[in-house]
């Protein structure tokens, strides 16, 4: 079992920034995929940003240029730096990781991000 714990969500105003943190109970240096997803009210869960074991990144078009995903393998932690936040980014943000050779993707409990206009 892999436990993922997210933190850093909150209520902010449009244009402000937040940094989300996801800490894993095991090494995530080779986890692939590993990334952040979100589920907005009334919408399906979507990928926000992903990062590969070698540091390659990909982003949803809606957050390109605003969000940065990074990882600290020594701390078993992945971050999501969110800048210039918009109200439409309001959602529950989830961290997800699949360990190498595992068919299972593990999910965190989610952290609420609310952006007011």
C-alpha positions, -999 to 999 in steps of 0.1 A, spaced: 0 0 0 11 35 -8 -3 64 12 -3 99 -3 -11 129 18 -18 162 2 -17 196 19 -16 233 10 -50 239 -2 -71 268 9 -92 298 1 -75 325 -19 -84 354 -42 -80 354 -79 -44 362 -89 -29 348 -58 -7 317 -54 -8 284 -36 17 255 -33 3 220 -29 24 193 -14 20 155 -17 41 133 5 42 96 -1 48 68 24 72 51 1 98 62 -25 83 78 -55 115 83 -75 103 58 -101 66 63 -98 50 67 -132 26 82 -137 28 107 -109 8 139 -109 -19 161 -98 -56 158 -108 -86 179 -99 -123 175 -97 -144 207 -100 -181 207 -88 -202 189 -114 -172 180 -136 -151 149 -141 -117 145 -127 -90 158 -150 -52 157 -151 -37 190 -141 0 182 -143 22 151 -145 59 144 -139 80 115 -151 108 97 -131 133 117 -152 116 150 -146 96 154 -178 64 173 -172 31 178 -189 2 202 -181 -34 207 -189 -37 235 -215 -57 255 -190 -28 258 -165 2 260 -188 24 289 -178 7 292 -144 14 259 -127 47 242 -121 50 206 -109 82 194 -93 94 165 -72 119 160 -44 127 123 -44 148 125 -12 116 137 6 92 114 -13 73 146 -22 57 162 -52 47 198 -54 23 219 -74 31 255 -75 -1 274 -86 2 310 -97 -22 336 -110 -51 315 -98 -85 318 -114 -120 311 -99 -124 283 -125 -95 265 -108 -117 259 -78 -117 221 -72 -105 193 -50 -69 185 -60 -57 150 -58 -22 135 -59 -18 102 -77 11 78 -81 17 44 -95 48 26 -82 70 7 -107 57 -27 -117 24 -20 -99 -10 -22 -118 -25 1 -91 -26 39 -91 -28 52 -56 -47 84 -47 -45 109 -19 -76 121 0 -76 154 -18 -72 190 -8 -97 218 -15 -86 248 -35 -111 276 -36 -104 308 -56 -127 337 -51 -132 364 -77 
